[in-house]
Amino acid sequence: MSSSTTVGSAWHEPVPLDPRSAPLPRYGAGSLADLLPAVASGMGVPGFSTGLELAPADRVCVFLIDGMGWELLRAHPAEAPFLHSLMTGSANGTGSPLTAGFPSTTATSLASVGTGLPPGAHGLPGYTVADPATGQLMNQLRWRPWTDPHVWQPYPTVFQLADAAGVHTCQVSAPDFQHTPLTKIALSGGTFHGRLSGEDRMDLAADRLGAADRSLVYTYYSDLDGKGHRFGVDSDEWRGQLMYVDRLAQRLAEQLPPRSALYVTADHGMIDIPFDPESRIDFDEDWELRAGVALLGGEARARHVYAVPGAAADVLAVWREVLGEQMWIASRDEAIEAGWFGRPGDGVDGRVHGRIGDVVAAARDDIAIVATETEPNESAMVGLHGSMTPVEQLVPLLEVRA
């Protein structure tokens, strides 16, 4: 447990972080959920309203690079000279980043991008969350165990709405993603084109962008995130991948047809967490943190904690006592009211409420809550993400216009 601190001759109990002090996602003004609504509105697709302002374009390509956070890009100008040169014009010339939603993780962010909704509405509020209908943890990236995707996320995607409004719409990504449930409920609409190599994706995205007077094209690259998880963002392997995606983005930009805009963004950043007991707290070996807990969801830097019936208040108290100086610890209702999953005051959809933990824990300091027995693969990752710190939450919105 955290110990008391001494100031002069007086003893002071540690004060846990206020959940309302966490740096909130900029839902409705500058989050990933606002990107495609702003794009679609500029293309004349009805029904969208957002505080994010983007200059209209007839043809728009969104290139999402998994794991390429704003802070990481800013720290590596030599490895990504093309992308770095665009940072001063990020977010419609403001030079500022967008924010991911909470948690800053792939399944949540891709659902926010594709639906134009915050996590409290689209219903993918974490890497793993409890399914209230079964009491099991649901992995929303791998979609295990199976549940009906369109019941889990019933809203139409922005791509579907744009396609219905007469915009030529397509996705260009790895073939393996074509039939995944996450693609179906977050990124479908129009035509899916599977291409293995990054170069082929860039070339086809540019070609499809010029295929109609109004076009919306989405393309995606995941290997930067993979290298970060395996080797860390302070590794030659990660830096090599950043150099490669910089060349991919430039290749795409140089092929843009007339009246086009290219937006390069990401789903989250990443931070390396040392492999020591102070930095990586093992839930599976910590009897205090396990007490009263039925399920541990989320991921190492953004945990959903589900209590056994009647134990939620005790679990909240213990997690705050043990971790409250290093993590923002909130009850479910506190996190919702503070604006972690959508704008403060908006609440969350009824079907989503029980997917959020009784206790939600987001890391401020360089720590992780791992689970070496139940999550051995995730616990072995060097680079992690999920919380609301700048290195995890801030993502670029880089723009090139033809």
Contacts in CASP RR format, 6 or more apart in sequence:
PFRMAT RR
TARGET T0000
AUTHOR 0000-0000-0000
METHOD contacts of the structure
MODEL  1
MSSSTTVGSAWHEPVPLDPRSAPLPRYGAGSLADLLPAVASGMGVPGFST
GLELAPADRVCVFLIDGMGWELLRAHPAEAPFLHSLMTGSANGTGSPLTA
GFPSTTATSLASVGTGLPPGAHGLPGYTVADPATGQLMNQLRWRPWTDPH
VWQPYPTVFQLADAAGVHTCQVSAPDFQHTPLTKIALSGGTFHGRLSGED
RMDLAADRLGAADRSLVYTYYSDLDGKGHRFGVDSDEWRGQLMYVDRLAQ
RLAEQLPPRSALYVTADHGMIDIPFDPESRIDFDEDWELRAGVALLGGEA
RARHVYAVPGAAADVLAVWREVLGEQMWIASRDEAIEAGWFGRPGDGVDG
RVHGRIGDVVAAARDDIAIVATETEPNESAMVGLHGSMTPVEQLVPLLEV
RA
1 288 0 8 1.000
1 321 0 8 1.000
1 322 0 8 1.000
2 14 0 8 1.000
2 321 0 8 1.000
2 322 0 8 1.000
2 323 0 8 1.000
2 324 0 8 1.000
2 325 0 8 1.000
3 14 0 8 1.000
4 11 0 8 1.000
4 12 0 8 1.000
4 13 0 8 1.000
4 14 0 8 1.000
5 11 0 8 1.000
5 12 0 8 1.000
5 14 0 8 1.000
6 12 0 8 1.000
14 324 0 8 1.000
14 325 0 8 1.000
15 325 0 8 1.000
16 320 0 8 1.000
16 321 0 8 1.000
16 324 0 8 1.000
16 325 0 8 1.000
16 329 0 8 1.000
17 324 0 8 1.000
17 325 0 8 1.000
17 326 0 8 1.000
17 327 0 8 1.000
17 328 0 8 1.000
17 329 0 8 1.000
17 364 0 8 1.000
18 328 0 8 1.000
19 328 0 8 1.000
19 329 0 8 1.000
19 330 0 8 1.000
19 334 0 8 1.000
19 335 0 8 1.000
19 338 0 8 1.000
19 340 0 8 1.000
20 338 0 8 1.000
21 328 0 8 1.000
22 328 0 8 1.000
22 338 0 8 1.000
22 340 0 8 1.000
22 362 0 8 1.000
22 364 0 8 1.000
22 388 0 8 1.000
23 388 0 8 1.000
23 389 0 8 1.000
23 390 0 8 1.000
23 393 0 8 1.000
24 99 0 8 1.000
24 102 0 8 1.000
24 338 0 8 1.000
24 339 0 8 1.000
24 340 0 8 1.000
24 344 0 8 1.000
24 388 0 8 1.000
25 31 0 8 1.000
25 99 0 8 1.000
25 100 0 8 1.000
25 101 0 8 1.000
25 102 0 8 1.000
25 118 0 8 1.000
25 339 0 8 1.000
25 340 0 8 1.000
25 342 0 8 1.000
25 388 0 8 1.000
25 393 0 8 1.000
26 34 0 8 1.000
26 98 0 8 1.000
26 99 0 8 1.000
27 33 0 8 1.000
27 34 0 8 1.000
27 101 0 8 1.000
27 118 0 8 1.000
27 339 0 8 1.000
27 342 0 8 1.000
27 343 0 8 1.000
27 346 0 8 1.000
28 34 0 8 1.000
28 50 0 8 1.000
28 51 0 8 1.000
28 52 0 8 1.000
28 118 0 8 1.000
28 343 0 8 1.000
29 50 0 8 1.000
29 51 0 8 1.000
29 52 0 8 1.000
30 51 0 8 1.000
30 52 0 8 1.000
30 91 0 8 1.000
30 98 0 8 1.000
30 99 0 8 1.000
31 98 0 8 1.000
31 99 0 8 1.000
31 100 0 8 1.000
31 101 0 8 1.000
31 112 0 8 1.000
31 118 0 8 1.000
32 98 0 8 1.000
32 99 0 8 1.000
32 100 0 8 1.000
32 101 0 8 1.000
32 109 0 8 1.000
32 112 0 8 1.000
32 113 0 8 1.000
32 265 0 8 1.000
32 267 0 8 1.000
32 395 0 8 1.000
33 101 0 8 1.000
33 112 0 8 1.000
33 113 0 8 1.000
33 115 0 8 1.000
33 116 0 8 1.000
33 117 0 8 1.000
33 118 0 8 1.000
34 50 0 8 1.000
34 51 0 8 1.000
34 52 0 8 1.000
34 98 0 8 1.000
34 116 0 8 1.000
35 52 0 8 1.000
35 62 0 8 1.000
35 98 0 8 1.000
35 113 0 8 1.000
35 116 0 8 1.000
35 263 0 8 1.000
35 265 0 8 1.000
35 397 0 8 1.000
36 62 0 8 1.000
36 113 0 8 1.000
36 114 0 8 1.000
36 116 0 8 1.000
36 158 0 8 1.000
36 159 0 8 1.000
37 48 0 8 1.000
37 49 0 8 1.000
37 50 0 8 1.000
37 52 0 8 1.000
37 116 0 8 1.000
37 158 0 8 1.000
38 48 0 8 1.000
38 50 0 8 1.000
38 51 0 8 1.000
38 52 0 8 1.000
38 53 0 8 1.000
38 54 0 8 1.000
39 54 0 8 1.000
39 57 0 8 1.000
39 60 0 8 1.000
39 62 0 8 1.000
39 158 0 8 1.000
39 216 0 8 1.000
39 263 0 8 1.000
40 48 0 8 1.000
40 158 0 8 1.000
40 161 0 8 1.000
40 162 0 8 1.000
40 165 0 8 1.000
40 167 0 8 1.000
40 216 0 8 1.000
41 47 0 8 1.000
41 48 0 8 1.000
41 49 0 8 1.000
41 50 0 8 1.000
42 54 0 8 1.000
42 56 0 8 1.000
42 57 0 8 1.000
43 56 0 8 1.000
43 57 0 8 1.000
43 58 0 8 1.000
43 60 0 8 1.000
43 162 0 8 1.000
43 167 0 8 1.000
43 214 0 8 1.000
43 216 0 8 1.000
44 56 0 8 1.000
44 165 0 8 1.000
45 158 0 8 1.000
45 161 0 8 1.000
45 162 0 8 1.000
45 165 0 8 1.000
45 167 0 8 1.000
46 165 0 8 1.000
47 161 0 8 1.000
48 158 0 8 1.000
52 91 0 8 1.000
52 92 0 8 1.000
52 98 0 8 1.000
53 92 0 8 1.000
54 92 0 8 1.000
54 261 0 8 1.000
54 263 0 8 1.000
55 92 0 8 1.000
55 261 0 8 1.000
55 401 0 8 1.000
57 259 0 8 1.000
57 260 0 8 1.000
57 261 0 8 1.000
57 401 0 8 1.000
58 213 0 8 1.000
58 214 0 8 1.000
58 215 0 8 1.000
58 259 0 8 1.000
58 260 0 8 1.000
59 209 0 8 1.000
59 210 0 8 1.000
59 212 0 8 1.000
59 214 0 8 1.000
59 215 0 8 1.000
59 216 0 8 1.000
59 217 0 8 1.000
59 256 0 8 1.000
59 257 0 8 1.000
59 259 0 8 1.000
59 260 0 8 1.000
59 261 0 8 1.000
60 209 0 8 1.000
60 215 0 8 1.000
60 216 0 8 1.000
60 217 0 8 1.000
60 260 0 8 1.000
60 261 0 8 1.000
60 262 0 8 1.000
60 263 0 8 1.000
61 205 0 8 1.000
61 206 0 8 1.000
61 209 0 8 1.000
61 217 0 8 1.000
61 218 0 8 1.000
61 219 0 8 1.000
61 252 0 8 1.000
61 256 0 8 1.000
61 260 0 8 1.000
61 261 0 8 1.000
61 262 0 8 1.000
61 263 0 8 1.000
62 113 0 8 1.000
62 216 0 8 1.000
62 217 0 8 1.000
62 218 0 8 1.000
62 219 0 8 1.000
62 263 0 8 1.000
62 265 0 8 1.000
63 205 0 8 1.000
63 219 0 8 1.000
63 220 0 8 1.000
63 221 0 8 1.000
63 248 0 8 1.000
63 249 0 8 1.000
63 252 0 8 1.000
63 262 0 8 1.000
63 263 0 8 1.000
63 264 0 8 1.000
63 265 0 8 1.000
64 110 0 8 1.000
64 113 0 8 1.000
64 218 0 8 1.000
64 219 0 8 1.000
64 220 0 8 1.000
64 221 0 8 1.000
64 264 0 8 1.000
64 265 0 8 1.000
64 266 0 8 1.000
64 267 0 8 1.000
65 220 0 8 1.000
65 221 0 8 1.000
65 224 0 8 1.000
65 245 0 8 1.000
65 249 0 8 1.000
65 264 0 8 1.000
65 265 0 8 1.000
65 266 0 8 1.000
66 106 0 8 1.000
66 220 0 8 1.000
66 221 0 8 1.000
66 222 0 8 1.000
66 223 0 8 1.000
66 224 0 8 1.000
66 225 0 8 1.000
66 226 0 8 1.000
66 266 0 8 1.000
66 267 0 8 1.000
67 224 0 8 1.000
67 225 0 8 1.000
67 228 0 8 1.000
67 266 0 8 1.000
67 267 0 8 1.000
67 268 0 8 1.000
67 269 0 8 1.000
67 270 0 8 1.000
67 385 0 8 1.000
68 83 0 8 1.000
68 224 0 8 1.000
68 242 0 8 1.000
68 245 0 8 1.000
68 266 0 8 1.000
68 269 0 8 1.000
68 395 0 8 1.000
68 396 0 8 1.000
69 266 0 8 1.000
69 268 0 8 1.000
69 269 0 8 1.000
69 270 0 8 1.000
69 391 0 8 1.000
69 392 0 8 1.000
69 394 0 8 1.000
69 395 0 8 1.000
69 396 0 8 1.000
70 87 0 8 1.000
70 90 0 8 1.000
70 97 0 8 1.000
70 266 0 8 1.000
70 269 0 8 1.000
70 390 0 8 1.000
70 394 0 8 1.000
70 395 0 8 1.000
70 396 0 8 1.000
71 269 0 8 1.000
71 390 0 8 1.000
71 391 0 8 1.000
71 394 0 8 1.000
72 233 0 8 1.000
72 242 0 8 1.000
72 269 0 8 1.000
72 270 0 8 1.000
72 391 0 8 1.000
73 80 0 8 1.000
73 83 0 8 1.000
73 84 0 8 1.000
73 87 0 8 1.000
73 242 0 8 1.000
73 396 0 8 1.000
74 84 0 8 1.000
74 87 0 8 1.000
76 84 0 8 1.000
76 239 0 8 1.000
76 242 0 8 1.000
77 84 0 8 1.000
79 239 0 8 1.000
79 240 0 8 1.000
79 242 0 8 1.000
79 243 0 8 1.000
79 246 0 8 1.000
80 242 0 8 1.000
80 243 0 8 1.000
80 245 0 8 1.000
80 246 0 8 1.000
81 246 0 8 1.000
82 246 0 8 1.000
82 247 0 8 1.000
82 249 0 8 1.000
82 250 0 8 1.000
82 253 0 8 1.000
83 245 0 8 1.000
83 246 0 8 1.000
83 249 0 8 1.000
83 264 0 8 1.000
83 396 0 8 1.000
83 398 0 8 1.000
86 264 0 8 1.000
86 396 0 8 1.000
86 398 0 8 1.000
86 399 0 8 1.000
86 400 0 8 1.000
87 95 0 8 1.000
87 396 0 8 1.000
87 398 0 8 1.000
88 95 0 8 1.000
89 95 0 8 1.000
89 398 0 8 1.000
89 399 0 8 1.000
90 96 0 8 1.000
90 97 0 8 1.000
90 396 0 8 1.000
90 397 0 8 1.000
90 398 0 8 1.000
90 399 0 8 1.000
91 97 0 8 1.000
91 98 0 8 1.000
91 397 0 8 1.000
92 397 0 8 1.000
92 399 0 8 1.000
93 399 0 8 1.000
97 394 0 8 1.000
97 395 0 8 1.000
97 396 0 8 1.000
97 397 0 8 1.000
98 265 0 8 1.000
98 394 0 8 1.000
98 395 0 8 1.000
98 396 0 8 1.000
98 397 0 8 1.000
99 393 0 8 1.000
99 394 0 8 1.000
99 395 0 8 1.000
100 108 0 8 1.000
100 109 0 8 1.000
100 112 0 8 1.000
100 267 0 8 1.000
100 268 0 8 1.000
100 269 0 8 1.000
100 392 0 8 1.000
100 393 0 8 1.000
100 394 0 8 1.000
100 395 0 8 1.000
101 108 0 8 1.000
101 109 0 8 1.000
101 112 0 8 1.000
101 118 0 8 1.000
101 119 0 8 1.000
101 393 0 8 1.000
102 108 0 8 1.000
102 119 0 8 1.000
102 125 0 8 1.000
102 302 0 8 1.000
102 340 0 8 1.000
102 341 0 8 1.000
102 362 0 8 1.000
102 386 0 8 1.000
102 388 0 8 1.000
102 393 0 8 1.000
103 119 0 8 1.000
103 125 0 8 1.000
103 126 0 8 1.000
103 127 0 8 1.000
103 298 0 8 1.000
103 299 0 8 1.000
103 301 0 8 1.000
103 302 0 8 1.000
103 362 0 8 1.000
103 386 0 8 1.000
103 387 0 8 1.000
104 267 0 8 1.000
104 268 0 8 1.000
104 269 0 8 1.000
104 302 0 8 1.000
104 385 0 8 1.000
104 386 0 8 1.000
104 387 0 8 1.000
104 388 0 8 1.000
104 392 0 8 1.000
104 393 0 8 1.000
105 126 0 8 1.000
105 127 0 8 1.000
105 141 0 8 1.000
105 267 0 8 1.000
105 268 0 8 1.000
105 298 0 8 1.000
105 299 0 8 1.000
105 302 0 8 1.000
105 385 0 8 1.000
105 386 0 8 1.000
106 127 0 8 1.000
106 141 0 8 1.000
106 225 0 8 1.000
106 267 0 8 1.000
106 268 0 8 1.000
107 124 0 8 1.000
107 126 0 8 1.000
107 127 0 8 1.000
107 140 0 8 1.000
107 141 0 8 1.000
107 182 0 8 1.000
108 119 0 8 1.000
108 124 0 8 1.000
108 125 0 8 1.000
108 126 0 8 1.000
108 127 0 8 1.000
108 140 0 8 1.000
109 267 0 8 1.000
109 268 0 8 1.000
110 182 0 8 1.000
110 186 0 8 1.000
110 187 0 8 1.000
110 267 0 8 1.000
111 117 0 8 1.000
111 119 0 8 1.000
111 122 0 8 1.000
111 123 0 8 1.000
111 124 0 8 1.000
111 153 0 8 1.000
111 182 0 8 1.000
111 185 0 8 1.000
111 186 0 8 1.000
112 118 0 8 1.000
112 119 0 8 1.000
112 122 0 8 1.000
113 186 0 8 1.000
113 187 0 8 1.000
113 265 0 8 1.000
113 267 0 8 1.000
114 157 0 8 1.000
114 158 0 8 1.000
114 159 0 8 1.000
114 186 0 8 1.000
114 187 0 8 1.000
115 121 0 8 1.000
115 122 0 8 1.000
115 153 0 8 1.000
115 155 0 8 1.000
115 156 0 8 1.000
115 157 0 8 1.000
115 158 0 8 1.000
115 186 0 8 1.000
116 122 0 8 1.000
116 158 0 8 1.000
117 155 0 8 1.000
118 341 0 8 1.000
118 342 0 8 1.000
118 343 0 8 1.000
118 346 0 8 1.000
119 125 0 8 1.000
119 126 0 8 1.000
119 341 0 8 1.000
119 342 0 8 1.000
119 348 0 8 1.000
119 352 0 8 1.000
120 336 0 8 1.000
120 341 0 8 1.000
120 342 0 8 1.000
120 347 0 8 1.000
120 348 0 8 1.000
120 349 0 8 1.000
120 352 0 8 1.000
121 155 0 8 1.000
121 342 0 8 1.000
121 348 0 8 1.000
121 349 0 8 1.000
121 352 0 8 1.000
122 153 0 8 1.000
122 155 0 8 1.000
122 186 0 8 1.000
123 152 0 8 1.000
123 153 0 8 1.000
123 348 0 8 1.000
123 349 0 8 1.000
123 351 0 8 1.000
123 352 0 8 1.000
123 355 0 8 1.000
124 140 0 8 1.000
124 152 0 8 1.000
124 153 0 8 1.000
124 186 0 8 1.000
125 304 0 8 1.000
125 341 0 8 1.000
125 348 0 8 1.000
125 352 0 8 1.000
125 355 0 8 1.000
125 356 0 8 1.000
126 140 0 8 1.000
126 297 0 8 1.000
126 298 0 8 1.000
126 299 0 8 1.000
126 302 0 8 1.000
126 304 0 8 1.000
127 139 0 8 1.000
127 140 0 8 1.000
127 141 0 8 1.000
127 297 0 8 1.000
127 298 0 8 1.000
127 299 0 8 1.000
127 302 0 8 1.000
127 386 0 8 1.000
128 137 0 8 1.000
128 138 0 8 1.000
128 139 0 8 1.000
128 140 0 8 1.000
128 297 0 8 1.000
128 298 0 8 1.000
128 299 0 8 1.000
128 304 0 8 1.000
129 137 0 8 1.000
129 138 0 8 1.000
129 140 0 8 1.000
129 297 0 8 1.000
129 298 0 8 1.000
129 304 0 8 1.000
129 355 0 8 1.000
129 356 0 8 1.000
129 357 0 8 1.000
130 136 0 8 1.000
130 137 0 8 1.000
130 138 0 8 1.000
130 295 0 8 1.000
130 297 0 8 1.000
130 304 0 8 1.000
130 306 0 8 1.000
130 354 0 8 1.000
130 355 0 8 1.000
130 357 0 8 1.000
131 137 0 8 1.000
131 138 0 8 1.000
131 147 0 8 1.000
131 355 0 8 1.000
132 354 0 8 1.000
132 355 0 8 1.000
133 147 0 8 1.000
134 145 0 8 1.000
134 147 0 8 1.000
135 295 0 8 1.000
136 145 0 8 1.000
137 295 0 8 1.000
137 297 0 8 1.000
138 144 0 8 1.000
138 145 0 8 1.000
138 147 0 8 1.000
138 152 0 8 1.000
138 355 0 8 1.000
140 182 0 8 1.000
141 182 0 8 1.000
143 149 0 8 1.000
143 180 0 8 1.000
143 181 0 8 1.000
143 182 0 8 1.000
149 181 0 8 1.000
149 182 0 8 1.000
149 184 0 8 1.000
149 185 0 8 1.000
150 184 0 8 1.000
150 185 0 8 1.000
152 181 0 8 1.000
152 185 0 8 1.000
153 185 0 8 1.000
153 186 0 8 1.000
157 185 0 8 1.000
157 186 0 8 1.000
157 187 0 8 1.000
157 188 0 8 1.000
157 189 0 8 1.000
159 169 0 8 1.000
159 171 0 8 1.000
159 187 0 8 1.000
159 188 0 8 1.000
159 189 0 8 1.000
159 190 0 8 1.000
159 216 0 8 1.000
159 218 0 8 1.000
160 188 0 8 1.000
160 189 0 8 1.000
160 190 0 8 1.000
162 169 0 8 1.000
162 189 0 8 1.000
162 216 0 8 1.000
163 169 0 8 1.000
163 189 0 8 1.000
163 190 0 8 1.000
166 214 0 8 1.000
167 212 0 8 1.000
167 214 0 8 1.000
167 215 0 8 1.000
167 216 0 8 1.000
168 208 0 8 1.000
168 211 0 8 1.000
168 212 0 8 1.000
168 214 0 8 1.000
168 215 0 8 1.000
168 216 0 8 1.000
169 189 0 8 1.000
169 190 0 8 1.000
169 191 0 8 1.000
169 215 0 8 1.000
169 216 0 8 1.000
169 217 0 8 1.000
170 190 0 8 1.000
170 191 0 8 1.000
170 192 0 8 1.000
170 193 0 8 1.000
170 208 0 8 1.000
170 215 0 8 1.000
170 216 0 8 1.000
170 217 0 8 1.000
170 218 0 8 1.000
171 183 0 8 1.000
171 187 0 8 1.000
171 188 0 8 1.000
171 189 0 8 1.000
171 190 0 8 1.000
171 191 0 8 1.000
171 192 0 8 1.000
171 193 0 8 1.000
171 217 0 8 1.000
171 218 0 8 1.000
171 219 0 8 1.000
171 220 0 8 1.000
172 193 0 8 1.000
172 194 0 8 1.000
172 195 0 8 1.000
172 201 0 8 1.000
172 204 0 8 1.000
172 205 0 8 1.000
172 208 0 8 1.000
172 217 0 8 1.000
172 218 0 8 1.000
172 219 0 8 1.000
172 220 0 8 1.000
173 183 0 8 1.000
173 192 0 8 1.000
173 193 0 8 1.000
173 194 0 8 1.000
173 195 0 8 1.000
173 201 0 8 1.000
173 218 0 8 1.000
173 219 0 8 1.000
173 220 0 8 1.000
174 194 0 8 1.000
174 195 0 8 1.000
174 196 0 8 1.000
174 220 0 8 1.000
174 222 0 8 1.000
175 194 0 8 1.000
175 195 0 8 1.000
175 196 0 8 1.000
177 183 0 8 1.000
177 194 0 8 1.000
177 220 0 8 1.000
178 192 0 8 1.000
178 194 0 8 1.000
183 192 0 8 1.000
187 218 0 8 1.000
193 204 0 8 1.000
193 208 0 8 1.000
194 201 0 8 1.000
195 201 0 8 1.000
195 204 0 8 1.000
198 221 0 8 1.000
198 248 0 8 1.000
199 248 0 8 1.000
199 251 0 8 1.000
201 219 0 8 1.000
201 220 0 8 1.000
201 221 0 8 1.000
201 248 0 8 1.000
202 219 0 8 1.000
202 248 0 8 1.000
202 251 0 8 1.000
202 252 0 8 1.000
202 255 0 8 1.000
203 251 0 8 1.000
203 255 0 8 1.000
205 217 0 8 1.000
205 219 0 8 1.000
205 252 0 8 1.000
206 252 0 8 1.000
206 255 0 8 1.000
206 256 0 8 1.000
206 257 0 8 1.000
207 255 0 8 1.000
208 215 0 8 1.000
208 217 0 8 1.000
209 215 0 8 1.000
209 217 0 8 1.000
209 256 0 8 1.000
209 257 0 8 1.000
209 260 0 8 1.000
210 257 0 8 1.000
210 260 0 8 1.000
219 252 0 8 1.000
221 245 0 8 1.000
221 248 0 8 1.000
223 241 0 8 1.000
223 244 0 8 1.000
224 238 0 8 1.000
224 241 0 8 1.000
224 242 0 8 1.000
224 245 0 8 1.000
225 267 0 8 1.000
225 270 0 8 1.000
227 235 0 8 1.000
227 237 0 8 1.000
227 238 0 8 1.000
227 240 0 8 1.000
227 241 0 8 1.000
228 235 0 8 1.000
228 237 0 8 1.000
228 238 0 8 1.000
228 241 0 8 1.000
228 270 0 8 1.000
228 382 0 8 1.000
228 383 0 8 1.000
229 270 0 8 1.000
229 381 0 8 1.000
229 382 0 8 1.000
229 383 0 8 1.000
229 384 0 8 1.000
230 237 0 8 1.000
230 381 0 8 1.000
230 382 0 8 1.000
231 237 0 8 1.000
231 238 0 8 1.000
231 382 0 8 1.000
232 238 0 8 1.000
232 270 0 8 1.000
232 272 0 8 1.000
232 382 0 8 1.000
232 383 0 8 1.000
233 270 0 8 1.000
233 271 0 8 1.000
233 272 0 8 1.000
233 383 0 8 1.000
234 272 0 8 1.000
235 382 0 8 1.000
249 262 0 8 1.000
249 264 0 8 1.000
249 398 0 8 1.000
252 262 0 8 1.000
253 262 0 8 1.000
253 400 0 8 1.000
256 262 0 8 1.000
256 400 0 8 1.000
256 401 0 8 1.000
256 402 0 8 1.000
257 402 0 8 1.000
258 402 0 8 1.000
259 402 0 8 1.000
260 401 0 8 1.000
260 402 0 8 1.000
261 399 0 8 1.000
261 400 0 8 1.000
261 401 0 8 1.000
261 402 0 8 1.000
262 399 0 8 1.000
262 400 0 8 1.000
262 401 0 8 1.000
263 397 0 8 1.000
263 398 0 8 1.000
263 399 0 8 1.000
264 396 0 8 1.000
264 397 0 8 1.000
264 398 0 8 1.000
264 399 0 8 1.000
264 400 0 8 1.000
265 395 0 8 1.000
265 396 0 8 1.000
265 397 0 8 1.000
265 398 0 8 1.000
266 395 0 8 1.000
266 396 0 8 1.000
267 395 0 8 1.000
268 385 0 8 1.000
268 386 0 8 1.000
268 392 0 8 1.000
268 393 0 8 1.000
268 395 0 8 1.000
269 385 0 8 1.000
269 391 0 8 1.000
269 392 0 8 1.000
269 393 0 8 1.000
269 394 0 8 1.000
269 395 0 8 1.000
270 383 0 8 1.000
270 384 0 8 1.000
270 385 0 8 1.000
270 391 0 8 1.000
270 392 0 8 1.000
271 301 0 8 1.000
271 366 0 8 1.000
271 383 0 8 1.000
271 384 0 8 1.000
271 385 0 8 1.000
271 389 0 8 1.000
271 391 0 8 1.000
271 392 0 8 1.000
272 382 0 8 1.000
272 383 0 8 1.000
272 384 0 8 1.000
273 279 0 8 1.000
273 280 0 8 1.000
273 300 0 8 1.000
273 301 0 8 1.000
273 366 0 8 1.000
273 367 0 8 1.000
273 368 0 8 1.000
273 382 0 8 1.000
273 383 0 8 1.000
273 384 0 8 1.000
274 280 0 8 1.000
274 366 0 8 1.000
278 367 0 8 1.000
279 366 0 8 1.000
279 367 0 8 1.000
279 368 0 8 1.000
280 300 0 8 1.000
280 367 0 8 1.000
280 368 0 8 1.000
280 370 0 8 1.000
280 379 0 8 1.000
281 289 0 8 1.000
281 323 0 8 1.000
281 367 0 8 1.000
281 368 0 8 1.000
281 369 0 8 1.000
281 370 0 8 1.000
282 370 0 8 1.000
282 371 0 8 1.000
282 372 0 8 1.000
282 379 0 8 1.000
283 289 0 8 1.000
283 290 0 8 1.000
283 296 0 8 1.000
283 369 0 8 1.000
283 370 0 8 1.000
283 371 0 8 1.000
284 290 0 8 1.000
284 371 0 8 1.000
284 372 0 8 1.000
284 373 0 8 1.000
284 374 0 8 1.000
285 372 0 8 1.000
286 322 0 8 1.000
288 318 0 8 1.000
288 322 0 8 1.000
289 318 0 8 1.000
289 319 0 8 1.000
289 322 0 8 1.000
289 323 0 8 1.000
289 369 0 8 1.000
291 311 0 8 1.000
291 314 0 8 1.000
291 315 0 8 1.000
291 318 0 8 1.000
292 307 0 8 1.000
292 308 0 8 1.000
292 311 0 8 1.000
292 314 0 8 1.000
292 315 0 8 1.000
293 305 0 8 1.000
293 306 0 8 1.000
293 307 0 8 1.000
293 308 0 8 1.000
293 311 0 8 1.000
293 315 0 8 1.000
294 306 0 8 1.000
294 307 0 8 1.000
294 308 0 8 1.000
295 305 0 8 1.000
295 306 0 8 1.000
296 303 0 8 1.000
296 304 0 8 1.000
296 305 0 8 1.000
296 306 0 8 1.000
296 369 0 8 1.000
296 371 0 8 1.000
296 374 0 8 1.000
297 303 0 8 1.000
297 304 0 8 1.000
297 305 0 8 1.000
297 306 0 8 1.000
297 357 0 8 1.000
298 304 0 8 1.000
299 378 0 8 1.000
299 384 0 8 1.000
299 385 0 8 1.000
299 386 0 8 1.000
300 363 0 8 1.000
300 368 0 8 1.000
300 369 0 8 1.000
300 370 0 8 1.000
300 378 0 8 1.000
300 379 0 8 1.000
300 381 0 8 1.000
300 384 0 8 1.000
301 362 0 8 1.000
301 363 0 8 1.000
301 367 0 8 1.000
301 368 0 8 1.000
301 369 0 8 1.000
301 384 0 8 1.000
301 385 0 8 1.000
301 386 0 8 1.000
301 387 0 8 1.000
301 392 0 8 1.000
302 360 0 8 1.000
302 361 0 8 1.000
302 362 0 8 1.000
302 363 0 8 1.000
302 386 0 8 1.000
302 387 0 8 1.000
303 359 0 8 1.000
303 360 0 8 1.000
303 361 0 8 1.000
303 362 0 8 1.000
303 369 0 8 1.000
304 355 0 8 1.000
304 356 0 8 1.000
304 357 0 8 1.000
304 359 0 8 1.000
304 360 0 8 1.000
305 315 0 8 1.000
305 319 0 8 1.000
305 357 0 8 1.000
305 358 0 8 1.000
305 359 0 8 1.000
305 360 0 8 1.000
305 361 0 8 1.000
306 357 0 8 1.000
306 358 0 8 1.000
307 314 0 8 1.000
307 315 0 8 1.000
307 358 0 8 1.000
307 359 0 8 1.000
312 331 0 8 1.000
312 358 0 8 1.000
312 359 0 8 1.000
315 358 0 8 1.000
315 359 0 8 1.000
316 329 0 8 1.000
316 331 0 8 1.000
316 358 0 8 1.000
316 359 0 8 1.000
319 327 0 8 1.000
319 329 0 8 1.000
319 359 0 8 1.000
319 361 0 8 1.000
320 329 0 8 1.000
323 329 0 8 1.000
323 361 0 8 1.000
323 367 0 8 1.000
323 369 0 8 1.000
326 363 0 8 1.000
326 364 0 8 1.000
326 365 0 8 1.000
326 367 0 8 1.000
327 361 0 8 1.000
327 362 0 8 1.000
327 363 0 8 1.000
327 364 0 8 1.000
327 365 0 8 1.000
327 367 0 8 1.000
328 361 0 8 1.000
328 362 0 8 1.000
328 364 0 8 1.000
328 388 0 8 1.000
329 359 0 8 1.000
329 360 0 8 1.000
329 361 0 8 1.000
330 338 0 8 1.000
330 340 0 8 1.000
330 359 0 8 1.000
330 360 0 8 1.000
330 361 0 8 1.000
331 358 0 8 1.000
331 359 0 8 1.000
331 360 0 8 1.000
332 353 0 8 1.000
332 354 0 8 1.000
332 356 0 8 1.000
332 357 0 8 1.000
332 358 0 8 1.000
332 359 0 8 1.000
332 360 0 8 1.000
335 341 0 8 1.000
335 356 0 8 1.000
335 360 0 8 1.000
336 342 0 8 1.000
336 347 0 8 1.000
336 348 0 8 1.000
336 353 0 8 1.000
336 356 0 8 1.000
337 344 0 8 1.000
337 345 0 8 1.000
337 347 0 8 1.000
338 344 0 8 1.000
339 345 0 8 1.000
339 346 0 8 1.000
340 360 0 8 1.000
340 362 0 8 1.000
340 388 0 8 1.000
341 347 0 8 1.000
341 348 0 8 1.000
341 352 0 8 1.000
341 356 0 8 1.000
342 348 0 8 1.000
348 356 0 8 1.000
361 369 0 8 1.000
362 386 0 8 1.000
362 387 0 8 1.000
362 388 0 8 1.000
363 369 0 8 1.000
363 387 0 8 1.000
363 389 0 8 1.000
364 387 0 8 1.000
364 389 0 8 1.000
368 384 0 8 1.000
370 378 0 8 1.000
370 379 0 8 1.000
371 378 0 8 1.000
371 379 0 8 1.000
372 379 0 8 1.000
385 392 0 8 1.000
386 392 0 8 1.000
387 393 0 8 1.000
END
